[in-house]
Amino acid sequence: MKTQYTLLLLLLIVSGFVHAQSKKVIFNNNNQQANIVGNASINVSTGDITVQTETDKLIIDATTAGILAFYPDKYLINVGDSVELNWASAFTSACSAELVNGNAAWSGAKSHNTMSSEVVTINTLPTTLKLTCNQIAGGTTEQQFTLSQLPTGSTGGTGSIAINFTLQGQSGSNPIIAGDGPYTVVWSTSNADSCTATSNPFHSDWSGNVVVNNPTTGKVVNISGAPTLTLTCSNSSGQNSASLVFTNTGGGVVAGCENVTPPAGLSAKVHQQGDPKPSLGRIALSNVEGYGNPYADLANHGVQFGHTKGSQYIVIEDIDIPQNHTNYINGHLSSSIYFGDSSTAAGNMHHAIVSLSECAGDFDTSKTAVCLASVAINGERLYVTTNPNSKFITYWPQRSCLVEKGKSYYMNFFSGADTSAVTDSSKRICNETNPYNNTCASIIQQTMDDDSVLP
């Protein structure tokens, strides 16, 4: 939660001295609220606001939510036993039950967007039950588990629980990955009645109940950033847990960027600053062809970038601002970025909604974005300078970016009507009503401008 809630929480702090029992944190995008204890604290450097809620709360992202949990009250049973099934979902339009194998009365539509339970009699073993939910944002999520025969003479696990939990191909609890993507985690347990997967930050692929007491079980998890995945198992004697703390060396969360998120519903199409360049008239390929020349040099011709309308944004990374005082983004000289019409059948961009930021995908000037601009195609320029007294900043503050020498930045942009497209998906449009292959594209040129010619 950032500075847009500062006034609200300042009022909460003041009112807390008089009415401590009524302090709340209120989210103005959906009017939901939670009681808090103690006083809120504000980090004046970052704008971060910290509060403690009376009870544990989970913030759920509407763009990724679905099934939050699906599990039985016990996994090891006898034929004819009744099992309580529990599930919860959020931001779903419908949920349905399916019997994968075995025999049990588990089918048809089920409640959604709430916490639910249902008692089901299991007629054969093993039996596998599945729950599928449609996400409001599009797509489906599903979870399933298998009920197995309770060993003869057993009433459930007792004593210590053994857990072996690793990333496939690595050992230990601190796996290192080379970037975001799908990875397989493997585990084995003994003496457990049930095991639950949790993650921080939340990863939907690693949540809910998982298979127990198998020799080795694997599951593909789409890792983003550097999460901690935890496996917790329990029996009548207690519980045990094991965690994987990931280090992501490429495409992960950069230190200081943990609270930065791209616009909801948009995924990154990443390019590198520097050669090679695509030939004119062909769209640059993601992660293959970049902006062209180093940032402090003039580009002799433009580079064309394209992205899927309404679902992607472009990231050009490693834009390094040199310390050298002779480079042309100091003093009166500014690097100017010009967005022109596409030279292919792709739809022309409407406006370039563009930011320069220290964290990839950051369009928020209260975080690491040094600018957020709406640049008209074929006419306007984005001015980049290290001079805080530049006339470009004075004349066109809404299209100027003040950067610092010696730092590296990302340029993030997509096609939209105006800067409100960062939060309003209906504004993420091309100039054409029906762009070819649903792609928006623009030729980007890097030039030089001198503000000393301005009055």
PyMOL commands that set and color helices and strands:
alter all, ss='L'
color gray80, all
select helices_A, chain A and resi 3-16+20-22+391-395+397-399+419-422+425-427+436-438+451-453
alter helices_A, ss='H'
color red, helices_A
select strands_A, chain A and resi 24-26+33-42+49-53+67-72+76-77+82-89+92-101+108-110+115-121+127-135+140-149+162-167+176-177+181-190+194-200+208-210+217-223+228-235+238-245+247-248+267-272+303-308+312-320+333-340+347-348+351-357+369-376+381-385+400-402+408-416+439-450
alter strands_A, ss='S'
color yellow, strands_A
deselect
rebuild
show_as cartoon
